Amino acid sequence: MDLGNTQYFKVQADKQISAEDVLEQVYEALVEKGYNPVNQIVGYIMSGDPTYITSHKNARSLIIRVERDELLEEALTYYIEKKLGGDVQ
């Protein structure tokens, strides 16, 4: 190794993951661990405290990769489109 020259290395960027995928995976992990997923996810979104989310299946690491407002937007969009039949733009 030549310490006189600058060494280059490339770090792979994290893969982008959608809010929808995060919510689905976190939901499954919470259910598997016996938690009420709605209460836990709402607690996280309201407080920003990641300890509401289990670390089982890397759920906690996943959920902090997405902004809380994106999670809320995804949940609300789904509700409006599926439950109310509305079109969200």
N, CA, C and O atoms as CSV, one atom per row, in Angstrom:
chain,resi,resn,atom,element,x,y,z
A,1,MET,N,N,0.847,-1.179,0.000
A,1,MET,CA,C,0.000,0.000,0.000
A,1,MET,C,C,0.886,1.233,0.000
A,1,MET,O,O,1.804,1.350,0.811
A,2,ASP,N,N,0.609,2.133,-0.897
A,2,ASP,CA,C,1.365,3.366,-1.024
A,2,ASP,C,C,0.629,4.467,-0.273
A,2,ASP,O,O,-0.409,4.948,-0.730
A,3,LEU,N,N,1.164,4.866,0.877
A,3,LEU,CA,C,0.509,5.874,1.692
A,3,LEU,C,C,0.735,7.291,1.174
A,3,LEU,O,O,0.180,8.248,1.715
A,4,GLY,N,N,1.542,7.427,0.136
A,4,GLY,CA,C,1.795,8.737,-0.434
A,4,GLY,C,C,0.733,9.194,-1.413
A,4,GLY,O,O,0.682,10.371,-1.769
A,5,ASN,N,N,-0.102,8.292,-1.844
A,5,ASN,CA,C,-1.153,8.623,-2.804
A,5,ASN,C,C,-2.520,8.481,-2.157
A,5,ASN,O,O,-2.708,7.711,-1.215
A,6,THR,N,N,-3.457,9.233,-2.679
A,6,THR,CA,C,-4.828,9.145,-2.192
A,6,THR,C,C,-5.429,7.814,-2.623
A,6,THR,O,O,-5.334,7.418,-3.785
A,7,GLN,N,N,-6.038,7.141,-1.679
A,7,GLN,CA,C,-6.704,5.882,-1.978
A,7,GLN,C,C,-8.185,6.165,-2.205
A,7,GLN,O,O,-8.780,6.977,-1.497
A,8,TYR,N,N,-8.765,5.512,-3.165
A,8,TYR,CA,C,-10.177,5.695,-3.477
A,8,TYR,C,C,-10.946,4.419,-3.187
A,8,TYR,O,O,-10.471,3.311,-3.439
A,9,PHE,N,N,-12.096,4.594,-2.672
A,9,PHE,CA,C,-13.010,3.460,-2.531
A,9,PHE,C,C,-14.415,3.973,-2.723
A,9,PHE,O,O,-14.706,5.148,-2.499
A,10,LYS,N,N,-15.273,3.079,-3.137
A,10,LYS,CA,C,-16.652,3.464,-3.428
A,10,LYS,C,C,-17.570,2.744,-2.451
A,10,LYS,O,O,-17.498,1.525,-2.293
A,11,VAL,N,N,-18.422,3.506,-1.808
A,11,VAL,CA,C,-19.402,2.944,-0.893
A,11,VAL,C,C,-20.710,2.838,-1.665
A,11,VAL,O,O,-21.155,3.796,-2.298
A,12,GLN,N,N,-21.315,1.660,-1.602
A,12,GLN,CA,C,-22.593,1.504,-2.281
A,12,GLN,C,C,-23.673,2.264,-1.532
A,12,GLN,O,O,-23.774,2.197,-0.307
A,13,ALA,N,N,-24.463,2.977,-2.288
A,13,ALA,CA,C,-25.570,3.728,-1.690
A,13,ALA,C,C,-26.651,2.746,-1.236
A,13,ALA,O,O,-26.847,1.691,-1.838
A,14,ASP,N,N,-27.339,3.114,-0.173
A,14,ASP,CA,C,-28.459,2.300,0.283
A,14,ASP,C,C,-29.505,2.227,-0.814
A,14,ASP,O,O,-29.772,3.207,-1.508
A,15,LYS,N,N,-30.087,1.056,-0.955
A,15,LYS,CA,C,-31.176,0.913,-1.909
A,15,LYS,C,C,-32.361,1.732,-1.412
A,15,LYS,O,O,-32.655,1.780,-0.217
A,16,GLN,N,N,-33.023,2.367,-2.358
A,16,GLN,CA,C,-34.219,3.122,-2.004
A,16,GLN,C,C,-35.329,2.135,-1.662
A,16,GLN,O,O,-35.507,1.130,-2.352
A,17,ILE,N,N,-36.050,2.413,-0.632
A,17,ILE,CA,C,-37.162,1.571,-0.235
A,17,ILE,C,C,-38.374,2.468,-0.055
A,17,ILE,O,O,-38.289,3.538,0.547
A,18,SER,N,N,-39.486,2.024,-0.578
A,18,SER,CA,C,-40.688,2.857,-0.534
A,18,SER,C,C,-41.314,2.823,0.855
A,18,SER,O,O,-41.110,1.885,1.626
A,19,ALA,N,N,-42.074,3.859,1.150
A,19,ALA,CA,C,-42.803,3.917,2.418
A,19,ALA,C,C,-43.761,2.737,2.516
A,19,ALA,O,O,-43.952,2.174,3.594
A,20,GLU,N,N,-44.363,2.365,1.391
A,20,GLU,CA,C,-45.284,1.226,1.366
A,20,GLU,C,C,-44.575,-0.061,1.792
A,20,GLU,O,O,-45.091,-0.813,2.619
A,21,ASP,N,N,-43.410,-0.308,1.234
A,21,ASP,CA,C,-42.649,-1.514,1.581
A,21,ASP,C,C,-42.227,-1.498,3.047
A,21,ASP,O,O,-42.283,-2.521,3.728
A,22,VAL,N,N,-41.809,-0.337,3.523
A,22,VAL,CA,C,-41.397,-0.213,4.922
A,22,VAL,C,C,-42.568,-0.523,5.843
A,22,VAL,O,O,-42.428,-1.301,6.787
A,23,LEU,N,N,-43.718,0.080,5.575
A,23,LEU,CA,C,-44.888,-0.160,6.419
A,23,LEU,C,C,-45.271,-1.639,6.424
A,23,LEU,O,O,-45.620,-2.189,7.469
A,24,GLU,N,N,-45.206,-2.268,5.281
A,24,GLU,CA,C,-45.558,-3.686,5.190
A,24,GLU,C,C,-44.596,-4.555,6.005
A,24,GLU,O,O,-45.027,-5.428,6.759
A,25,GLN,N,N,-43.311,-4.314,5.853
A,25,GLN,CA,C,-42.314,-5.122,6.553
A,25,GLN,C,C,-42.334,-4.867,8.060
A,25,GLN,O,O,-42.199,-5.799,8.852
A,26,VAL,N,N,-42.500,-3.623,8.448
A,26,VAL,CA,C,-42.565,-3.284,9.870
A,26,VAL,C,C,-43.830,-3.885,10.489
A,26,VAL,O,O,-43.785,-4.426,11.593
A,27,TYR,N,N,-44.932,-3.792,9.793
A,27,TYR,CA,C,-46.184,-4.386,10.258
A,27,TYR,C,C,-45.997,-5.876,10.533
A,27,TYR,O,O,-46.365,-6.366,11.601
A,28,GLU,N,N,-45.432,-6.585,9.577
A,28,GLU,CA,C,-45.224,-8.035,9.735
A,28,GLU,C,C,-44.324,-8.351,10.931
A,28,GLU,O,O,-44.599,-9.286,11.682
A,29,ALA,N,N,-43.268,-7.588,11.108
A,29,ALA,CA,C,-42.354,-7.815,12.227
A,29,ALA,C,C,-43.053,-7.573,13.566
A,29,ALA,O,O,-42.864,-8.334,14.515
A,30,LEU,N,N,-43.854,-6.522,13.638
A,30,LEU,CA,C,-44.573,-6.213,14.874
A,30,LEU,C,C,-45.588,-7.305,15.208
A,30,LEU,O,O,-45.709,-7.709,16.364
A,31,VAL,N,N,-46.312,-7.778,14.207
A,31,VAL,CA,C,-47.290,-8.846,14.424
A,31,VAL,C,C,-46.583,-10.114,14.905
A,31,VAL,O,O,-47.046,-10.772,15.837
A,32,GLU,N,N,-45.471,-10.452,14.272
A,32,GLU,CA,C,-44.719,-11.648,14.665
A,32,GLU,C,C,-44.264,-11.588,16.121
A,32,GLU,O,O,-44.194,-12.612,16.800
A,33,LYS,N,N,-43.962,-10.399,16.584
A,33,LYS,CA,C,-43.496,-10.250,17.966
A,33,LYS,C,C,-44.648,-10.058,18.945
A,33,LYS,O,O,-44.417,-9.935,20.148
A,34,GLY,N,N,-45.888,-10.030,18.451
A,34,GLY,CA,C,-47.048,-9.944,19.325
A,34,GLY,C,C,-47.470,-8.545,19.713
A,34,GLY,O,O,-48.252,-8.371,20.648
A,35,TYR,N,N,-46.964,-7.540,19.009
A,35,TYR,CA,C,-47.337,-6.157,19.289
A,35,TYR,C,C,-48.558,-5.752,18.477
A,35,TYR,O,O,-48.864,-6.371,17.457
A,36,ASN,N,N,-49.256,-4.715,18.928
A,36,ASN,CA,C,-50.327,-4.122,18.142
A,36,ASN,C,C,-49.646,-3.169,17.151
A,36,ASN,O,O,-49.158,-2.111,17.550
A,37,PRO,N,N,-49.609,-3.535,15.871
A,37,PRO,CA,C,-48.832,-2.733,14.910
A,37,PRO,C,C,-49.360,-1.311,14.735
A,37,PRO,O,O,-48.574,-0.383,14.544
A,38,VAL,N,N,-50.668,-1.129,14.796
A,38,VAL,CA,C,-51.215,0.223,14.628
A,38,VAL,C,C,-50.733,1.121,15.761
A,38,VAL,O,O,-50.247,2.224,15.515
A,39,ASN,N,N,-50.864,0.657,16.994
A,39,ASN,CA,C,-50.425,1.465,18.142
A,39,ASN,C,C,-48.933,1.779,18.068
A,39,ASN,O,O,-48.521,2.907,18.336
A,40,GLN,N,N,-48.134,0.795,17.709
A,40,GLN,CA,C,-46.683,0.993,17.682
A,40,GLN,C,C,-46.273,1.958,16.571
A,40,GLN,O,O,-45.439,2.838,16.785
A,41,ILE,N,N,-46.859,1.791,15.391
A,41,ILE,CA,C,-46.489,2.672,14.272
A,41,ILE,C,C,-46.970,4.091,14.532
A,41,ILE,O,O,-46.245,5.046,14.254
A,42,VAL,N,N,-48.174,4.246,15.058
A,42,VAL,CA,C,-48.670,5.582,15.403
A,42,VAL,C,C,-47.772,6.213,16.464
A,42,VAL,O,O,-47.435,7.393,16.365
A,43,GLY,N,N,-47.386,5.447,17.468
A,43,GLY,CA,C,-46.480,5.958,18.499
A,43,GLY,C,C,-45.185,6.461,17.902
A,43,GLY,O,O,-44.681,7.514,18.294
A,44,TYR,N,N,-44.646,5.712,16.954
A,44,TYR,CA,C,-43.405,6.134,16.297
A,44,TYR,C,C,-43.621,7.405,15.482
A,44,TYR,O,O,-42.841,8.352,15.587
A,45,ILE,N,N,-44.682,7.429,14.667
A,45,ILE,CA,C,-44.931,8.589,13.815
A,45,ILE,C,C,-45.152,9.852,14.658
A,45,ILE,O,O,-44.649,10.921,14.312
A,46,MET,N,N,-45.889,9.735,15.746
A,46,MET,CA,C,-46.186,10.897,16.590
A,46,MET,C,C,-44.967,11.394,17.364
A,46,MET,O,O,-44.774,12.600,17.513
A,47,SER,N,N,-44.149,10.472,17.855
A,47,SER,CA,C,-43.056,10.863,18.743
A,47,SER,C,C,-41.687,10.930,18.063
A,47,SER,O,O,-40.813,11.689,18.481
A,48,GLY,N,N,-41.513,10.133,17.019
A,48,GLY,CA,C,-40.194,10.030,16.398
A,48,GLY,C,C,-39.268,9.099,17.148
A,48,GLY,O,O,-38.098,8.968,16.791
A,49,ASP,N,N,-39.780,8.444,18.191
A,49,ASP,CA,C,-38.970,7.542,19.007
A,49,ASP,C,C,-38.956,6.151,18.370
A,49,ASP,O,O,-39.977,5.464,18.381
A,50,PRO,N,N,-37.814,5.724,17.817
A,50,PRO,CA,C,-37.758,4.440,17.124
A,50,PRO,C,C,-37.931,3.221,18.036
A,50,PRO,O,O,-38.101,2.107,17.541
A,51,THR,N,N,-37.892,3.413,19.347
A,51,THR,CA,C,-38.065,2.264,20.240
A,51,THR,C,C,-39.501,1.751,20.244
A,51,THR,O,O,-39.775,0.699,20.820
A,52,TYR,N,N,-40.417,2.472,19.614
A,52,TYR,CA,C,-41.771,1.954,19.431
A,52,TYR,C,C,-41.766,0.766,18.464
A,52,TYR,O,O,-42.694,-0.044,18.462
A,53,ILE,N,N,-40.727,0.670,17.655
A,53,ILE,CA,C,-40.648,-0.352,16.622
A,53,ILE,C,C,-39.627,-1.409,17.036
A,53,ILE,O,O,-38.510,-1.089,17.445
A,54,THR,N,N,-40.028,-2.660,16.923
A,54,THR,CA,C,-39.151,-3.768,17.264
A,54,THR,C,C,-37.934,-3.799,16.346
A,54,THR,O,O,-37.993,-3.329,15.210
A,55,SER,N,N,-36.855,-4.344,16.834
A,55,SER,CA,C,-35.681,-4.529,15.987
A,55,SER,C,C,-35.752,-5.866,15.241
A,55,SER,O,O,-34.891,-6.169,14.415
A,56,HIS,N,N,-36.783,-6.660,15.540
A,56,HIS,CA,C,-36.997,-7.939,14.864
A,56,HIS,C,C,-37.059,-7.719,13.350
A,56,HIS,O,O,-37.761,-6.825,12.877
A,57,LYS,N,N,-36.333,-8.525,12.608
A,57,LYS,CA,C,-36.286,-8.436,11.140
A,57,LYS,C,C,-35.831,-7.061,10.646
A,57,LYS,O,O,-36.217,-6.632,9.558
A,58,ASN,N,N,-35.022,-6.379,11.434
A,58,ASN,CA,C,-34.494,-5.046,11.087
A,58,ASN,C,C,-35.582,-4.001,10.878
A,58,ASN,O,O,-35.377,-3.023,10.158
A,59,ALA,N,N,-36.744,-4.203,11.506
A,59,ALA,CA,C,-37.863,-3.271,11.318
A,59,ALA,C,C,-37.497,-1.859,11.763
A,59,ALA,O,O,-37.849,-0.886,11.096
A,60,ARG,N,N,-36.797,-1.744,12.878
A,60,ARG,CA,C,-36.435,-0.414,13.376
A,60,ARG,C,C,-35.489,0.293,12.411
A,60,ARG,O,O,-35.642,1.485,12.144
A,61,SER,N,N,-34.530,-0.431,11.901
A,61,SER,CA,C,-33.592,0.159,10.935
A,61,SER,C,C,-34.298,0.574,9.659
A,61,SER,O,O,-33.960,1.592,9.055
A,62,LEU,N,N,-35.278,-0.214,9.254
A,62,LEU,CA,C,-36.034,0.112,8.048
A,62,LEU,C,C,-36.851,1.381,8.225
A,62,LEU,O,O,-36.832,2.266,7.369
A,63,ILE,N,N,-37.561,1.467,9.325
A,63,ILE,CA,C,-38.510,2.578,9.483
A,63,ILE,C,C,-37.805,3.927,9.612
A,63,ILE,O,O,-38.365,4.953,9.225
A,64,ILE,N,N,-36.611,3.941,10.137
A,64,ILE,CA,C,-35.913,5.231,10.261
A,64,ILE,C,C,-35.302,5.691,8.944
A,64,ILE,O,O,-34.793,6.809,8.853
A,65,ARG,N,N,-35.348,4.838,7.922
A,65,ARG,CA,C,-34.837,5.221,6.601
A,65,ARG,C,C,-35.847,6.042,5.813
A,65,ARG,O,O,-35.518,6.613,4.774
A,66,VAL,N,N,-37.081,6.099,6.313
A,66,VAL,CA,C,-38.144,6.840,5.633
A,66,VAL,C,C,-38.625,7.952,6.567
A,66,VAL,O,O,-38.800,7.736,7.767
A,67,GLU,N,N,-38.833,9.121,6.012
A,67,GLU,CA,C,-39.320,10.241,6.815
A,67,GLU,C,C,-40.703,9.912,7.367
A,67,GLU,O,O,-41.509,9.271,6.693
A,68,ARG,N,N,-40.975,10.350,8.586
A,68,ARG,CA,C,-42.269,10.062,9.219
A,68,ARG,C,C,-43.432,10.641,8.429
A,68,ARG,O,O,-44.491,10.017,8.358
A,69,ASP,N,N,-43.264,11.810,7.835
A,69,ASP,CA,C,-44.357,12.384,7.047
A,69,ASP,C,C,-44.650,11.550,5.805
A,69,ASP,O,O,-45.791,11.518,5.344
A,70,GLU,N,N,-43.636,10.870,5.252
A,70,GLU,CA,C,-43.857,9.982,4.113
A,70,GLU,C,C,-44.666,8.757,4.535
A,70,GLU,O,O,-45.524,8.287,3.786
A,71,LEU,N,N,-44.392,8.242,5.732
A,71,LEU,CA,C,-45.158,7.106,6.243
A,71,LEU,C,C,-46.616,7.496,6.436
A,71,LEU,O,O,-47.522,6.749,6.066
A,72,LEU,N,N,-46.835,8.663,7.015
A,72,LEU,CA,C,-48.195,9.146,7.232
A,72,LEU,C,C,-48.907,9.389,5.902
A,72,LEU,O,O,-50.077,9.040,5.747
A,73,GLU,N,N,-48.209,9.977,4.960
A,73,GLU,CA,C,-48.789,10.232,3.646
A,73,GLU,C,C,-49.188,8.918,2.962
A,73,GLU,O,O,-50.258,8.833,2.360
A,74,GLU,N,N,-48.345,7.916,3.052
A,74,GLU,CA,C,-48.639,6.617,2.452
A,74,GLU,C,C,-49.886,5.993,3.077
A,74,GLU,O,O,-50.762,5.497,2.369
A,75,ALA,N,N,-49.957,6.023,4.398
A,75,ALA,CA,C,-51.102,5.432,5.096
A,75,ALA,C,C,-52.393,6.185,4.763
A,75,ALA,O,O,-53.429,5.563,4.525
A,76,LEU,N,N,-52.336,7.497,4.746
A,76,LEU,CA,C,-53.523,8.299,4.467
A,76,LEU,C,C,-53.970,8.157,3.009
A,76,LEU,O,O,-55.166,8.080,2.726
A,77,THR,N,N,-53.022,8.123,2.105
A,77,THR,CA,C,-53.339,7.925,0.687
A,77,THR,C,C,-54.024,6.584,0.477
A,77,THR,O,O,-55.022,6.492,-0.237
A,78,TYR,N,N,-53.488,5.555,1.099
A,78,TYR,CA,C,-54.084,4.225,0.979
A,78,TYR,C,C,-55.512,4.237,1.518
A,78,TYR,O,O,-56.422,3.704,0.883
A,79,TYR,N,N,-55.704,4.832,2.665
A,79,TYR,CA,C,-57.028,4.893,3.279
A,79,TYR,C,C,-58.023,5.619,2.368
A,79,TYR,O,O,-59.126,5.125,2.133
A,80,ILE,N,N,-57.636,6.774,1.861
A,80,ILE,CA,C,-58.528,7.566,1.019
A,80,ILE,C,C,-58.882,6.811,-0.264
A,80,ILE,O,O,-60.040,6.785,-0.680
A,81,GLU,N,N,-57.877,6.202,-0.881
A,81,GLU,CA,C,-58.126,5.516,-2.144
A,81,GLU,C,C,-58.926,4.230,-1.957
A,81,GLU,O,O,-59.839,3.956,-2.736
A,82,LYS,N,N,-58.601,3.445,-0.942
A,82,LYS,CA,C,-59.247,2.146,-0.760
A,82,LYS,C,C,-60.562,2.222,0.009
A,82,LYS,O,O,-61.529,1.545,-0.341
A,83,LYS,N,N,-60.597,3.017,1.023
A,83,LYS,CA,C,-61.775,3.076,1.895
A,83,LYS,C,C,-62.814,4.065,1.382
A,83,LYS,O,O,-64.014,3.791,1.421
A,84,LEU,N,N,-62.354,5.200,0.907
A,84,LEU,CA,C,-63.276,6.256,0.500
A,84,LEU,C,C,-63.477,6.326,-1.008
A,84,LEU,O,O,-64.349,7.047,-1.493
A,85,GLY,N,N,-62.670,5.576,-1.744
A,85,GLY,CA,C,-62.791,5.577,-3.204
A,85,GLY,C,C,-62.330,6.854,-3.842
A,85,GLY,O,O,-62.665,7.132,-4.993
A,86,GLY,N,N,-61.564,7.642,-3.111
A,86,GLY,CA,C,-61.086,8.915,-3.641
A,86,GLY,C,C,-59.841,8.748,-4.483
A,86,GLY,O,O,-59.192,7.702,-4.467
A,87,ASP,N,N,-59.527,9.781,-5.205
A,87,ASP,CA,C,-58.332,9.799,-6.041
A,87,ASP,C,C,-57.366,10.826,-5.456
A,87,ASP,O,O,-57.652,12.023,-5.446
A,88,VAL,N,N,-56.240,10.357,-4.978
A,88,VAL,CA,C,-55.239,11.244,-4.377
A,88,VAL,C,C,-54.169,11.531,-5.410
A,88,VAL,O,O,-53.633,10.622,-6.043
A,89,GLN,N,N,-53.868,12.812,-5.567
A,89,GLN,CA,C,-52.856,13.196,-6.564
A,89,GLN,C,C,-51.595,13.637,-5.918
A,89,GLN,O,O,-50.640,13.994,-6.608
